Amino acid sequence: MSAQKRQVKAVFRGLLGAVMVLVGLMHFVNPEPFIMIVPDYLPYHAALVYISGVFEILLGVALFVPQVRSLAGWGLIALFLAVLPANIWMATQGIQLPGLEVSPAVAWARLPFQAVFIVWAWAVTRPDADPNEASPDRE
């Protein structure tokens, strides 16, 4: 992997880490919007919001720690899958968050973005290729 690609990857990893920490903190600063989208069939809405917030913060910080970065990537993928039911619930139930009202079409259109976040987490946490290792394009 070229130095430029590693730098771009580091920028996107840092951006994801910062976003995860900020969103995780919002689970504590303003939990109500998150509580609103927890599906009714799940118990302990507030506890689930706080737990997911803790994991968002921890995993976001872990992206900056090379020794656990790969594990953080898999953790984020699991987290994005775990919160998918809340996003589906929001779309199917027409839940409108105060100040963030969206049309039903937008609520449904945002669901595929979970896949974008999953790919993002995977891409920025894969180990970099050894720069000393011969690659097909270097021969």
C-alpha positions as a printed NumPy array, in Angstrom:
array([[  0.   ,   0.   ,   0.   ],
       [  1.399,   3.382,  -0.946],
       [  2.096,   6.054,   1.634],
       [ -0.636,   8.212,   0.116],
       [ -3.229,   5.418,   0.458],
       [ -2.159,   4.815,   4.058],
       [ -2.572,   8.539,   4.755],
       [ -6.064,   8.638,   3.225],
       [ -6.991,   5.526,   5.203],
       [ -5.716,   7.17 ,   8.399],
       [ -7.811,  10.288,   7.742],
       [-10.982,   8.24 ,   7.191],
       [-10.187,   6.117,  10.249],
       [ -9.735,   9.261,  12.347],
       [-12.98 ,  10.685,  11.022],
       [-14.864,   7.491,  11.878],
       [-13.278,   7.408,  15.329],
       [-14.235,  11.022,  16.032],
       [-17.796,  10.519,  14.773],
       [-18.238,   7.401,  16.906],
       [-16.984,   9.146,  20.043],
       [-19.207,  12.181,  19.42 ],
       [-22.31 ,  10.101,  18.709],
       [-21.548,   7.934,  21.737],
       [-21.304,  11.022,  23.932],
       [-24.664,  12.211,  22.578],
       [-26.206,   9.038,  24.031],
       [-25.473,  10.563,  27.449],
       [-25.913,  14.266,  26.706],
       [-29.273,  13.868,  24.944],
       [-30.493,  10.261,  25.216],
       [-34.172,  10.891,  24.383],
       [-33.873,  10.719,  20.551],
       [-32.008,   7.436,  20.847],
       [-34.519,   6.057,  23.344],
       [-37.354,   6.984,  20.964],
       [-36.06 ,   4.683,  18.234],
       [-35.427,   1.592,  20.37 ],
       [-38.017,  -0.947,  19.194],
       [-40.913,  -1.541,  21.588],
       [-40.183,  -5.262,  21.615],
       [-36.827,  -4.657,  23.336],
       [-36.661,  -4.119,  27.107],
       [-34.74 ,  -1.477,  29.043],
       [-34.667,   1.227,  26.355],
       [-32.573,   3.704,  28.333],
       [-30.078,   1.048,  29.417],
       [-29.655,  -0.117,  25.812],
       [-29.005,   3.463,  24.714],
       [-26.383,   3.984,  27.419],
       [-24.726,   0.63 ,  26.696],
       [-24.548,   1.344,  22.972],
       [-23.149,   4.797,  23.774],
       [-20.388,   3.265,  25.881],
       [-19.48 ,   0.881,  23.074],
       [-19.517,   3.661,  20.488],
       [-17.087,   5.692,  22.602],
       [-14.815,   2.741,  23.39 ],
       [-14.72 ,   1.484,  19.813],
       [-14.207,   4.993,  18.446],
       [-11.222,   5.497,  20.747],
       [ -9.916,   2.004,  19.923],
       [ -9.615,   3.002,  16.26 ],
       [ -6.7  ,   5.201,  17.326],
       [ -4.883,   2.326,  19.076],
       [ -3.008,   0.191,  16.523],
       [ -2.839,  -2.871,  18.8  ],
       [ -6.648,  -3.178,  18.977],
       [ -7.675,  -1.453,  15.735],
       [ -8.643,  -4.622,  13.896],
       [-10.734,  -5.796,  16.84 ],
       [-12.348,  -2.35 ,  16.993],
       [-13.318,  -2.701,  13.336],
       [-15.085,  -5.996,  13.983],
       [-16.69 ,  -4.474,  17.077],
       [-18.012,  -1.557,  15.04 ],
       [-19.385,  -3.911,  12.415],
       [-21.207,  -5.825,  15.159],
       [-22.457,  -2.554,  16.653],
       [-23.765,  -1.293,  13.302],
       [-25.64 ,  -4.569,  12.864],
       [-26.953,  -4.395,  16.433],
       [-28.439,  -0.913,  15.977],
       [-29.971,  -1.71 ,  12.592],
       [-33.285,  -2.769,  14.216],
       [-33.597,   0.736,  15.715],
       [-33.181,   2.298,  12.282],
       [-35.695,  -0.125,  10.794],
       [-38.091,   0.594,  13.677],
       [-37.756,   4.32 ,  13.046],
       [-38.659,   3.847,   9.369],
       [-41.483,   1.344,   9.855],
       [-43.102,   3.245,  12.72 ],
       [-42.67 ,   6.701,  11.194],
       [-40.84 ,   7.974,  14.276],
       [-39.927,  11.628,  13.97 ],
       [-37.099,  12.958,  16.067],
       [-37.658,  16.516,  17.298],
       [-35.763,  18.895,  15.043],
       [-34.796,  16.082,  12.653],
       [-38.13 ,  15.358,  10.987],
       [-37.757,  13.427,   7.736],
       [-40.125,  12.072,   5.13 ],
       [-40.882,   8.34 ,   5.073],
       [-38.822,   8.067,   1.874],
       [-35.793,   9.578,   3.587],
       [-36.258,   7.321,   6.628],
       [-36.184,   4.285,   4.338],
       [-33.384,   5.649,   2.144],
       [-31.068,   6.046,   5.129],
       [-31.224,   2.329,   5.993],
       [-28.652,   1.265,   3.353],
       [-26.171,   3.673,   4.936],
       [-25.631,   1.052,   7.656],
       [-23.859,  -0.942,   4.927],
       [-21.722,   2.109,   4.134],
       [-20.689,   2.362,   7.787],
       [-19.928,  -1.366,   7.899],
       [-17.707,  -1.158,   4.817],
       [-16.085,   2.011,   6.184],
       [-15.214,   0.303,   9.485],
       [-13.882,  -2.752,   7.683],
       [-11.806,  -0.758,   5.183],
       [-10.081,   1.5  ,   7.705],
       [ -9.211,  -1.264,  10.163],
       [ -7.707,  -3.826,   7.818],
       [ -3.969,  -4.187,   8.389],
       [ -1.82 ,  -2.228,   5.969],
       [  0.27 ,  -4.293,   3.606],
       [  3.927,  -4.477,   4.554],
       [  5.676,  -1.764,   2.491],
       [  8.71 ,  -4.071,   2.134],
       [  6.621,  -6.935,   0.813],
       [  6.743,  -7.456,  -2.936],
       [  3.423,  -6.797,  -4.626],
       [  2.372,  -7.552,  -8.195],
       [  2.495,  -3.872,  -9.176],
       [  6.075,  -3.464,  -7.846],
       [  7.634,  -6.233,  -9.891]])
